[in-house]
Amino acid sequence: MSGTAWHARVECGTEVGAGFLVSGRHVLTCAHVVRRWELAPVVVSFPGHRELTGIPATVAVHGGWQGRATDPGDLAVLELDREVPLAPADFASPGDEREHAELIAYGFPKGYDEGMLASYRALPGPLISDEWAQLEALTAHGQPLAGGFSGAAVTLADGRVVGMVSAVAGGPDTRVGRMLPTRVLVRYWPELCERIPDSDHRPEALRRLYALVERAVAEGLDCSPDGLYLDAVGRFGPPLPKGGFASLSAAAGYVQWEVPDAVTAFGGRLRELLEAASAPPAPPAVAPAWSPILVEIEHSGAGADQVTVEVSAYRDGHRRRVDSRRLPRSAVREYVQRRVDEAFEQLAPDAEQLVTFVLPREWLNEPVAHWECGPEDSTPLGCAHPLVVVDRSRYRSGRLRHQLAKKWQKLDAGTAARLHRVDCGGRERPPGLRKRLRDDDADLAGFSYPPGVARPHFEAGLNTPVPVLLWPRTGCAEPGHEGPCVGTAFLDELAASVTGVPPAELPRRVMELRETADADDDPDGHWAKDVQLLWDDPRCFPQPAASLHSPVH
């Protein structure tokens, strides 16, 4: 049999295009060739074998093409109604098209049912819109890329495939076209990865990777492909592709070809999830089963106005990353609104959500509880959900996290905490405040002023393992004065409102206070309008493996 017997002619209604066999029952072609497949039958023929004509086929995979020439994902995988006795196409390594002066396409222009050959070259340089390589004719003569070439395999002279013709430009005599290189094809059909040589990884490593993917699918692993990708590439790696991944296989294929340095991390994290899923269930925790949605903000190092924002969700003790972006500070609120909404999709139906902002110390007074839920929902986040803040320095301190975890073990009995007041009229120095909080084994500290008013005093509270701190975002502005003030009134109201409330329940109680203030006839005058809650139970935020956070350059 001919070595190019895998070339196929594809018909769907009045549309005629090309395709190529990639397995005994699968043919690759363009989505626009079979755009009417739901209305008209799809039939495939192999011109090299007259007995293999008019084979019915269905669309098994669609790349997502929407109907316009500039839309991405112009790919379809056809499943034949029976296996054909032909050897499928062989593939060259990705990028080989740039190393060869001549590329060949086998299409079916009008009047040539048996097919015609066209000779082209791929222009060097970046892909157009990260999707297409440009093809140009080698000469001014010969067969142009006319209708009927869509879906044709683009091959080297030895017949190995480097891509697929996806579009032609201009009239019937055009000498310019576009193709989807193999590294783009695998984005839309990851199963193709196993057929394409990969010079960057040993075959054994790839077999292990896809064996893990196959096991995860077979076992029904509850795993977010998008979160797994973000885990693998790290905080500063390439962002999640637009639209995310439809499957675990799609994410693995994308990492293999687009971010090869992250292949090991991707496989390692997937193995951890599989092992965790098969491990015996852990004994139930005594603490409330909060399911945090984590919004982490930190300076990006790219400028004073640039920050890195990452949104994650916890489910069954496992952290699932939703997205991570470097943004100007002015864009953070809108980004968080969108991503927090997406994070809720990761939570179990019966989860007790806890929106948690991990903030740099200078951001702790940011009015995150007042940020609206979304463009069409003006409800403040802090009124819609229990919402707390966490100091990033404490979040990263192993010493404080250990001490805080021990403190919470003592609080698991659910006993009420006593409010330790930090009034603005006192003469207490920061070291004295730190000693008082330690000596009293304080669980809950209330400040009568915001952090920026007396930062040394406030930092004394942050650097002591006090699990809960509360303060008014717009309280007293002069902590050294004599006599009562708005800050004193805030602490009086706060003490009355949290007395008898177990610390583990304070996020829910503070949400109720915020709702009450927002619904008041004079919300701006209500004492709880600007209450800020720092609530820090390290057991709610288990850290993923450190190796998965290493930046990928």
ZAGULUM-435784 format. One record per residue (C-alpha): residue number from 1; residue in three letters; x, y, z negated. Coordinates in Angstrom, 2 decimals, padded with zeros to 5 digits. Last residue first. Layout:
N
NUM; ala; X; Y; Z
...
This chain:
553
553; his; 011.17; 031.16; -033.42
552; val; 008.99; 028.99; -035.62
551; pro; 008.64; 030.36; -039.14
550; ser; 008.76; 027.79; -041.97
549; his; 005.35; 027.41; -043.57
548; leu; 004.94; 023.71; -042.80
547; ser; 008.12; 022.89; -044.68
546; ala; 006.60; 024.24; -047.89
545; ala; 003.94; 021.52; -048.02
544; pro; 000.55; 023.14; -048.67
543; gln; -000.01; 025.07; -051.93
542; pro; -002.97; 024.20; -054.12
541; phe; -005.28; 027.23; -054.51
540; cys; -008.01; 026.40; -057.03
539; arg; -005.49; 024.97; -059.49
538; pro; -003.70; 028.32; -059.51
537; asp; -006.64; 029.94; -061.41
536; asp; -006.27; 033.72; -061.01
535; trp; -009.18; 036.11; -061.27
534; leu; -008.41; 039.78; -060.59
533; leu; -011.79; 041.49; -060.67
532; gln; -012.41; 045.07; -059.53
531; val; -015.42; 047.04; -060.80
530; asp; -016.24; 049.96; -058.52
529; lys; -020.02; 050.31; -058.88
528; ala; -020.09; 048.70; -062.32
527; trp; -020.65; 051.98; -064.27
526; his; -023.54; 053.06; -062.04
525; gly; -023.30; 056.67; -060.88
524; asp; -022.60; 055.92; -057.22
523; pro; -025.46; 053.41; -057.19
522; asp; -028.05; 055.99; -058.36
521; asp; -031.38; 054.22; -057.87
520; asp; -029.53; 050.96; -058.64
519; ala; -029.46; 048.17; -056.03
518; asp; -025.70; 048.45; -055.42
517; ala; -025.01; 048.54; -059.18
516; thr; -027.10; 045.44; -059.83
515; glu; -025.49; 043.59; -056.93
514; arg; -022.03; 044.49; -058.24
513; leu; -022.95; 043.23; -061.72
512; glu; -024.26; 039.97; -060.24
511; met; -021.01; 039.52; -058.30
510; val; -019.16; 040.10; -061.58
509; arg; -021.06; 037.24; -063.20
508; arg; -020.31; 034.86; -060.31
507; pro; -016.58; 035.61; -060.42
506; leu; -016.70; 035.40; -064.28
505; glu; -017.89; 031.79; -064.41
504; ala; -014.46; 030.20; -065.01
503; pro; -013.81; 032.79; -067.73
502; pro; -016.81; 031.49; -069.77
501; val; -019.40; 034.29; -070.28
500; gly; -020.33; 034.97; -073.92
499; thr; -019.36; 038.63; -073.77
498; val; -018.99; 039.63; -070.14
497; ser; -021.63; 042.36; -069.91
496; ala; -021.27; 043.94; -073.34
495; ala; -017.50; 044.15; -073.00
494; leu; -017.86; 045.66; -069.53
493; glu; -020.26; 048.36; -070.71
492; asp; -017.86; 049.46; -073.48
491; leu; -014.87; 049.15; -071.12
490; phe; -016.54; 051.42; -068.55
489; ala; -017.51; 053.96; -071.22
488; thr; -013.88; 054.15; -072.31
487; gly; -012.80; 054.70; -068.71
486; val; -015.41; 057.44; -068.28
485; cys; -013.86; 059.23; -071.26
484; pro; -013.43; 058.91; -075.04
483; gly; -010.93; 060.92; -077.09
482; glu; -007.32; 061.99; -076.56
481; his; -005.55; 061.99; -073.19
480; gly; -002.60; 059.82; -072.08
479; pro; -004.43; 057.74; -069.46
478; glu; -005.15; 060.63; -067.09
477; ala; -007.07; 059.45; -063.98
476; cys; -009.89; 057.61; -065.76
475; gly; -011.74; 055.15; -063.62
474; thr; -012.12; 054.98; -059.81
473; arg; -011.22; 051.33; -059.07
472; pro; -012.58; 050.33; -062.48
471; trp; -010.60; 047.52; -064.07
470; leu; -010.72; 043.78; -064.74
469; leu; -007.96; 041.25; -065.38
468; val; -008.39; 037.48; -065.70
467; pro; -005.86; 034.65; -066.12
466; val; -003.45; 036.55; -068.40
465; pro; -000.06; 034.98; -067.80
464; thr; 001.92; 038.21; -068.36
463; asn; 003.52; 039.92; -065.36
462; leu; 000.19; 041.33; -064.20
461; gly; -000.65; 042.78; -067.61
460; ala; 002.73; 044.48; -067.98
459; glu; 002.26; 045.60; -064.37
458; phe; -000.78; 047.61; -065.46
457; his; 001.15; 049.33; -068.21
456; pro; 004.04; 050.21; -065.87
455; arg; 001.52; 051.37; -063.18
454; ala; -000.27; 053.92; -065.30
453; val; -002.64; 055.69; -062.88
452; gly; -001.88; 053.52; -059.84
451; pro; -003.48; 050.38; -061.27
450; pro; -006.96; 051.82; -061.90
449; tyr; -008.01; 053.01; -065.38
448; ser; -009.97; 051.67; -068.37
447; phe; -008.24; 048.31; -068.21
446; gly; -009.87; 045.05; -069.30
445; ala; -007.82; 042.00; -070.21
444; leu; -009.22; 038.46; -070.32
443; asp; -007.49; 035.30; -071.50
442; ala; -005.15; 036.84; -074.05
441; asp; -002.88; 034.55; -076.07
440; asp; -003.08; 037.22; -078.82
439; asp; 000.72; 037.25; -079.17
438; arg; 001.17; 037.32; -075.40
437; leu; -001.28; 040.17; -074.75
436; arg; 000.15; 042.11; -077.69
435; lys; 003.73; 041.58; -076.53
434; arg; 002.96; 042.86; -073.02
433; leu; 001.16; 045.87; -074.46
432; gly; 004.14; 046.66; -076.69
431; pro; 006.54; 046.36; -073.75
430; pro; 004.29; 048.74; -071.74
429; arg; 004.19; 051.42; -074.51
428; glu; 001.01; 051.81; -076.57
427; arg; -000.03; 055.42; -077.20
426; gly; -003.74; 054.78; -076.62
425; gly; -006.22; 057.08; -074.89
424; cys; -006.44; 055.09; -071.64
423; asp; -007.78; 052.00; -073.28
422; val; -006.39; 048.50; -072.61
421; arg; -009.09; 046.35; -074.15
420; his; -008.65; 042.64; -074.72
419; leu; -012.03; 041.07; -073.89
418; arg; -012.63; 037.85; -075.79
417; ala; -013.17; 034.73; -073.68
416; ala; -016.21; 032.49; -073.90
415; thr; -015.67; 028.75; -074.29
414; gly; -015.96; 026.59; -071.18
413; ala; -013.89; 023.67; -072.44
412; asp; -011.76; 024.23; -069.35
411; leu; -010.15; 027.28; -070.98
410; lys; -007.24; 025.35; -072.49
409; gln; -006.46; 023.83; -069.10
408; trp; -006.71; 027.35; -067.67
407; lys; -003.81; 028.50; -069.84
406; lys; -001.63; 025.61; -068.70
405; ala; -002.34; 026.49; -065.05
404; leu; -001.48; 030.13; -065.79
403; gln; 001.89; 029.19; -067.27
402; his; 002.80; 027.05; -064.26
401; arg; 001.63; 029.74; -061.86
400; leu; 003.63; 032.35; -063.76
399; arg; 006.90; 030.41; -063.46
398; gly; 006.34; 029.36; -059.85
397; ser; 005.82; 032.98; -058.83
396; arg; 004.31; 033.24; -055.35
395; tyr; 000.71; 033.95; -056.36
394; arg; 001.97; 036.22; -059.14
393; ser; 003.73; 038.39; -056.57
392; arg; 000.71; 038.24; -054.24
391; asp; -001.65; 039.59; -056.93
390; val; -005.03; 037.87; -056.65
389; val; -008.37; 039.51; -055.85
388; val; -011.86; 038.20; -056.48
387; leu; -015.15; 037.85; -054.63
386; pro; -018.27; 035.85; -055.55
385; his; -020.37; 036.22; -052.41
384; ala; -022.94; 038.58; -050.88
383; cys; -022.52; 041.47; -053.31
382; gly; -018.72; 041.47; -053.12
381; leu; -018.85; 041.23; -049.33
380; pro; -020.93; 044.42; -049.21
379; thr; -024.18; 043.90; -047.25
378; ser; -024.01; 045.96; -044.05
377; asp; -024.83; 042.98; -041.82
376; glu; -024.75; 043.58; -038.06
375; pro; -021.11; 044.69; -037.82
374; gly; -020.10; 042.20; -040.51
373; cys; -020.04; 041.37; -044.22
372; glu; -019.33; 045.00; -045.10
371; trp; -016.22; 045.85; -047.07
370; his; -017.22; 047.01; -050.56
369; ala; -015.59; 044.08; -052.40
368; val; -012.39; 044.82; -050.46
367; pro; -012.16; 048.30; -052.01
366; glu; -008.30; 048.23; -052.12
365; asn; -007.14; 048.58; -055.75
364; leu; -004.82; 045.57; -055.49
363; trp; -003.19; 046.93; -052.30
362; glu; 000.01; 048.24; -053.98
361; arg; 000.59; 044.80; -055.52
360; pro; 000.42; 043.04; -052.18
359; leu; -002.89; 041.23; -051.85
358; val; -004.27; 037.68; -052.03
357; phe; -007.98; 038.29; -051.37
356; thr; -010.25; 035.48; -052.56
355; val; -013.78; 034.79; -051.35
354; leu; -015.13; 032.05; -053.61
353; gln; -017.61; 029.62; -052.07
352; glu; -019.38; 027.00; -054.16
351; ala; -019.53; 024.20; -051.60
350; asp; -022.73; 022.21; -050.99
349; pro; -022.51; 022.26; -047.19
348; ala; -018.74; 021.58; -047.25
347; leu; -016.63; 024.51; -046.16
346; gln; -014.85; 024.83; -042.81
345; glu; -017.68; 026.71; -041.09
344; phe; -017.42; 029.34; -043.84
343; ala; -013.99; 030.23; -042.45
342; glu; -015.57; 031.58; -039.25
341; asp; -017.38; 034.31; -041.22
340; val; -014.15; 035.07; -043.05
339; arg; -012.47; 035.40; -039.64
338; arg; -014.81; 038.00; -038.20
337; gln; -015.03; 040.26; -041.26
336; val; -011.29; 039.89; -041.89
335; tyr; -010.45; 041.17; -038.38
334; glu; -012.75; 044.19; -038.78
333; arg; -011.16; 045.09; -042.13
332; val; -007.56; 044.58; -041.00
331; ala; -007.59; 046.83; -037.93
330; ser; -006.54; 050.06; -039.67
329; arg; -003.59; 048.31; -041.35
328; pro; -002.05; 047.53; -037.98
327; leu; -002.20; 043.81; -037.28
326; arg; -000.08; 040.65; -037.21
325; arg; -002.48; 037.71; -036.96
324; ser; -003.25; 034.37; -038.60
323; asp; -006.27; 032.16; -038.02
322; val; -008.54; 029.55; -039.61
321; arg; -006.04; 027.63; -041.71
320; arg; -007.45; 024.63; -043.50
319; arg; -006.19; 023.99; -047.03
318; his; -006.96; 020.65; -048.55
317; gly; -008.41; 020.30; -052.06
316; asp; -011.62; 018.74; -050.81
315; arg; -012.15; 021.77; -048.59
314; tyr; -010.16; 024.99; -048.88
313; ala; -010.48; 027.76; -046.32
312; ser; -007.81; 029.90; -044.73
311; val; -007.45; 033.44; -043.36
310; glu; -004.03; 034.95; -042.64
309; val; -003.23; 038.64; -042.30
308; thr; 000.26; 039.91; -041.46
307; val; 000.71; 043.63; -041.94
306; gln; 001.97; 046.50; -039.78
305; asp; 001.71; 050.15; -040.87
304; ala; 005.12; 050.33; -042.55
303; gly; 006.80; 048.58; -039.63
302; ala; 007.51; 045.10; -038.25
301; gly; 008.39; 043.56; -041.63
300; ser; 004.95; 041.92; -041.71
299; his; 003.82; 043.26; -045.07
298; glu; 001.40; 040.85; -046.69
297; ile; -002.29; 040.04; -046.63
296; glu; -003.75; 036.67; -047.49
295; val; -007.50; 036.10; -047.19
294; leu; -008.40; 032.79; -048.84
293; ile; -011.84; 031.24; -048.69
292; pro; -011.98; 029.33; -051.94
291; ser; -014.12; 026.27; -052.66
290; trp; -014.88; 026.54; -056.39
289; ala; -015.54; 023.24; -058.14
288; pro; -015.81; 024.61; -061.67
287; ala; -013.00; 023.26; -063.92
286; val; -013.26; 019.77; -065.40
285; ala; -011.79; 018.17; -062.32
284; pro; -013.11; 014.84; -061.09
283; pro; -010.57; 012.01; -060.98
282; ala; -008.75; 011.83; -057.64
281; pro; -010.16; 009.59; -054.93
280; pro; -007.94; 006.70; -053.88
279; ala; -005.72; 007.59; -050.90
278; ser; -006.96; 006.97; -047.34
277; ala; -007.84; 010.61; -046.64
276; ala; -004.58; 011.80; -048.21
275; glu; -002.57; 009.47; -045.98
274; leu; -004.37; 010.70; -042.87
273; leu; -003.91; 014.33; -043.90
272; glu; -000.21; 013.81; -044.56
271; arg; 000.23; 012.06; -041.18
270; leu; -001.41; 015.02; -039.44
269; arg; 000.97; 017.39; -041.23
268; gly; 003.95; 015.37; -040.08
267; gly; 002.72; 015.12; -036.49
266; phe; 002.22; 018.88; -036.23
265; ala; 005.51; 019.62; -038.01
264; thr; 007.43; 017.35; -035.63
263; val; 005.76; 018.85; -032.54
262; ala; 006.35; 022.45; -033.68
261; asp; 009.52; 023.07; -031.65
260; pro; 007.62; 021.96; -028.53
259; val; 005.29; 025.00; -028.65
258; glu; 003.64; 025.13; -025.19
257; trp; 003.98; 021.59; -023.89
256; gln; 003.75; 019.37; -026.95
255; val; 001.80; 021.91; -029.01
254; tyr; -000.87; 022.17; -026.31
253; gly; -001.12; 018.41; -026.00
252; ala; -001.52; 017.96; -029.76
251; ala; -004.21; 020.66; -029.93
250; ala; -006.14; 019.11; -027.04
249; ser; -005.91; 015.67; -028.63
248; leu; -007.32; 017.05; -031.89
247; ser; -010.32; 018.31; -029.98
246; ala; -012.02; 021.40; -028.57
245; phe; -009.10; 023.64; -029.40
244; gly; -009.24; 027.38; -030.06
243; gly; -011.31; 029.79; -027.95
242; lys; -008.35; 031.98; -027.13
241; pro; -005.15; 030.17; -027.99
240; leu; -004.16; 030.30; -031.69
239; pro; -001.25; 032.63; -032.16
238; pro; 002.37; 031.69; -031.39
237; gly; 004.44; 031.22; -034.57
236; phe; 004.95; 033.75; -037.34
235; arg; 002.86; 032.08; -040.05
234; gly; 003.78; 028.55; -039.07
233; val; 003.51; 026.63; -035.80
232; ala; 002.37; 023.39; -037.47
231; asp; -000.09; 024.80; -040.01
230; leu; -001.66; 026.98; -037.32
229; tyr; -002.11; 023.93; -035.09
228; leu; -003.64; 021.91; -037.95
227; gly; -006.08; 024.72; -038.66
226; asp; -007.20; 024.88; -035.03
225; pro; -007.57; 021.09; -034.80
224; ser; -009.74; 021.14; -037.99
223; cys; -009.67; 017.73; -039.67
222; asp; -012.32; 015.38; -041.02
221; leu; -010.62; 012.17; -039.90
220; gly; -013.08; 009.92; -038.05
219; glu; -010.93; 006.84; -038.51
218; ala; -010.67; 006.19; -034.77
217; val; -009.97; 009.87; -034.01
216; ala; -007.25; 010.09; -036.66
215; arg; -005.72; 006.80; -035.49
214; glu; -005.58; 008.01; -031.88
213; val; -003.96; 011.28; -032.97
212; leu; -001.42; 009.38; -035.07
211; ala; -000.63; 007.05; -032.15
210; tyr; -000.33; 010.18; -029.99
209; leu; 002.44; 011.55; -032.17
208; arg; 004.22; 008.22; -032.58
207; arg; 004.21; 007.64; -028.83
206; leu; 005.56; 011.13; -028.32
205; ala; 008.42; 010.52; -030.72
204; glu; 009.23; 007.21; -029.05
203; pro; 009.28; 008.86; -025.60
202; arg; 012.03; 011.23; -026.78
201; his; 011.11; 014.88; -026.65
200; asp; 012.20; 017.91; -024.63
199; ser; 012.54; 016.21; -021.24
198; asp; 008.87; 015.33; -021.07
197; pro; 007.70; 013.10; -018.27
196; ile; 003.96; 013.44; -017.56
195; arg; 001.64; 010.43; -017.90
194; glu; 001.10; 010.66; -021.67
193; cys; 000.29; 014.35; -021.41
192; leu; -002.69; 013.66; -019.11
191; glu; -004.77; 012.75; -022.15
190; pro; -004.58; 016.46; -023.05
189; trp; -007.15; 017.41; -020.39
188; tyr; -007.70; 021.17; -020.42
187; arg; -004.36; 022.20; -021.82
186; val; -002.73; 019.33; -019.93
185; leu; -003.50; 021.02; -016.60
184; val; -001.57; 024.12; -017.67
183; arg; 001.71; 022.26; -018.17
182; thr; 001.00; 020.42; -014.93
181; pro; 000.99; 023.64; -012.91
180; leu; -002.41; 025.05; -011.84
179; met; -001.99; 026.25; -008.28
178; arg; -002.59; 029.46; -006.40
177; gly; -002.70; 030.39; -002.74
176; val; -001.08; 032.52; -000.05
175; arg; -000.64; 031.90; 003.68
174; thr; -004.17; 032.82; 004.68
173; asp; -005.38; 031.83; 008.13
172; pro; -008.99; 031.14; 007.10
171; gly; -009.32; 034.47; 005.28
170; gly; -007.90; 035.82; 002.02
169; ala; -006.60; 034.00; -001.02
168; val; -006.75; 030.27; -001.70
167; ala; -007.55; 028.76; -005.08
166; ser; -006.95; 025.81; -007.40
165; val; -004.24; 023.71; -005.76
164; met; -003.01; 021.20; -008.36
163; gly; 000.39; 020.83; -010.02
162; val; 003.84; 019.25; -010.04
161; val; 002.99; 015.80; -008.62
160; arg; 005.71; 013.40; -007.50
159; gly; 005.50; 012.57; -003.79
158; asp; 009.23; 012.51; -002.95
157; ala; 009.00; 015.88; -001.15
156; leu; 007.63; 017.45; -004.33
155; thr; 003.92; 017.48; -004.81
154; val; 000.91; 019.78; -005.10
153; ala; -002.14; 017.58; -005.63
152; ala; -005.23; 018.84; -003.87
151; gly; -008.12; 020.13; -006.00
150; ser; -008.98; 022.94; -003.58
149; phe; -007.47; 022.07; -000.19
148; gly; -010.85; 021.80; 001.54
147; gly; -011.13; 025.51; 002.23
146; ala; -007.93; 026.73; 003.80
145; leu; -004.35; 026.68; 002.58
144; pro; -002.80; 027.30; 006.01
143; gln; -001.63; 024.47; 008.31
142; gly; 001.40; 025.27; 010.42
141; his; 003.01; 028.51; 011.45
140; ala; 004.13; 031.65; 009.61
139; thr; 006.64; 029.61; 007.65
138; leu; 007.27; 028.54; 004.02
137; ala; 003.74; 029.45; 002.98
136; glu; 003.33; 031.07; -000.43
135; leu; 002.02; 029.58; -003.69
134; gln; 001.52; 031.59; -006.88
133; ala; 001.56; 029.77; -010.20
132; trp; -001.63; 030.09; -012.23
131; glu; -002.73; 030.17; -015.87
130; asp; -000.66; 032.44; -018.13
129; ser; -002.55; 035.37; -016.56
128; ile; -000.39; 034.79; -013.46
127; leu; 002.41; 032.46; -014.55
126; pro; 005.79; 034.05; -015.09
125; gly; 008.53; 034.14; -012.46
124; pro; 009.51; 032.05; -009.50
123; leu; 007.18; 031.76; -006.49
122; ala; 006.03; 028.22; -005.73
121; arg; 006.75; 027.03; -002.20
120; tyr; 004.46; 025.83; 000.56
119; ser; 003.95; 023.16; 003.24
118; ala; 000.40; 022.11; 004.15
117; leu; -000.66; 018.58; 005.08
116; met; -003.98; 017.63; 006.68
115; gly; -006.76; 015.16; 005.85
114; glu; -008.69; 012.26; 007.40
113; asp; -011.87; 014.35; 007.36
112; tyr; -010.15; 017.00; 009.46
111; gly; -012.87; 019.16; 011.01
110; lys; -013.11; 021.58; 008.08
109; pro; -010.02; 021.46; 005.90
108; phe; -009.31; 018.31; 003.87
107; gly; -006.20; 018.71; 001.74
106; tyr; -002.76; 017.20; 001.13
105; ala; -000.39; 019.75; -000.45
104; ile; 003.40; 019.67; -000.13
103; leu; 006.04; 021.70; -001.93
102; glu; 009.34; 022.84; -000.44
101; ala; 012.28; 024.77; -001.91
100; his; 012.56; 022.70; -005.07
99; glu; 013.77; 023.87; -008.50
98; arg; 010.74; 025.97; -009.37
97; glu; 008.38; 023.02; -008.84
96; asp; 010.38; 021.08; -011.43
95; gly; 008.89; 023.26; -014.17
94; pro; 007.06; 020.43; -015.94
93; ser; 008.72; 017.05; -015.22
92; ala; 007.48; 015.29; -012.10
91; phe; 004.29; 013.26; -012.09
90; asp; 003.40; 009.93; -010.48
89; ala; 000.00; 009.49; -008.86
88; pro; -002.14; 006.44; -009.58
87; ala; -001.45; 002.97; -008.14
86; leu; -004.53; 001.78; -006.27
85; pro; -006.92; -001.11; -006.85
84; val; -009.93; 001.14; -007.67
83; glu; -011.85; 000.90; -010.96
82; arg; -015.60; 001.31; -010.72
81; asp; -018.17; 004.06; -011.18
80; leu; -015.41; 006.61; -010.78
79; glu; -014.83; 009.11; -013.59
78; leu; -014.08; 012.60; -012.33
77; val; -011.89; 014.97; -014.35
76; ala; -012.65; 018.61; -013.62
75; leu; -010.41; 021.67; -013.59
74; asp; -010.92; 025.38; -013.00
73; gly; -010.19; 026.22; -016.66
72; pro; -009.57; 029.93; -016.23
71; asp; -011.99; 032.37; -014.55
70; thr; -010.51; 034.59; -011.84
69; ala; -012.34; 032.94; -008.95
68; arg; -015.64; 033.26; -010.82
67; gly; -017.96; 030.43; -011.80
66; gln; -017.47; 029.80; -015.52
65; trp; -014.58; 027.29; -015.55
64; gly; -014.68; 025.39; -018.87
63; gly; -012.17; 022.65; -018.04
62; his; -014.83; 019.99; -017.48
61; val; -014.21; 016.36; -018.44
60; ala; -016.18; 013.22; -017.44
59; val; -017.81; 014.60; -014.28
58; thr; -019.46; 011.62; -012.61
57; ala; -018.40; 009.50; -009.64
56; pro; -019.92; 007.48; -006.81
55; ile; -017.42; 005.85; -004.39
54; gly; -018.11; 007.00; -000.84
53; thr; -015.11; 005.32; 000.75
52; leu; -012.55; 002.84; -000.55
51; glu; -012.72; 000.35; 002.36
50; arg; -010.99; 002.87; 004.61
49; his; -007.89; 002.93; 002.41
48; gly; -005.46; 005.80; 003.04
47; pro; -008.39; 008.20; 003.29
46; phe; -009.41; 007.55; -000.36
45; ser; -013.03; 008.57; -000.82
44; val; -014.88; 010.13; -003.76
43; val; -018.60; 010.85; -004.11
42; val; -020.35; 013.38; -006.37
41; pro; -024.14; 013.42; -006.14
40; ala; -025.96; 016.78; -006.04
39; leu; -027.88; 018.66; -008.74
38; glu; -025.78; 018.10; -011.89
37; trp; -022.61; 018.02; -009.79
36; arg; -023.28; 021.47; -008.37
35; arg; -019.88; 022.97; -009.35
34; val; -018.08; 019.87; -008.09
33; val; -015.45; 021.68; -005.99
32; his; -015.54; 024.60; -008.45
31; ala; -014.31; 022.35; -011.25
30; cys; -011.19; 021.53; -009.29
29; thr; -010.01; 017.93; -008.93
28; leu; -008.47; 015.09; -010.97
27; val; -009.60; 011.53; -010.32
26; his; -010.12; 008.88; -013.00
25; arg; -010.96; 005.19; -012.70
24; gly; -007.65; 003.36; -012.23
23; ser; -005.74; 006.32; -013.59
22; val; -004.51; 009.69; -012.25
21; leu; -006.04; 009.52; -008.76
20; phe; -005.85; 012.75; -006.81
19; gly; -008.36; 015.31; -005.62
18; ala; -009.43; 017.24; -002.55
17; gly; -012.38; 019.38; -001.62
16; val; -015.68; 019.33; 000.22
15; glu; -018.77; 021.21; -000.90
14; thr; -022.04; 020.57; 000.97
13; gly; -023.43; 018.35; -001.81
12; cys; -020.45; 017.26; -003.88
11; glu; -017.67; 015.65; -001.85
10; val; -014.16; 014.75; -002.97
9; arg; -011.39; 013.42; -000.72
8; ala; -008.63; 011.62; -002.59
7; his; -004.84; 011.23; -002.46
6; trp; -003.88; 008.09; -004.46
5; ala; -002.74; 006.27; -001.33
4; thr; 000.45; 008.32; -001.45
3; gly; 002.84; 005.44; -002.07
2; ser; 001.12; 003.54; 000.73
1; met; 000.00; 000.00; 000.00
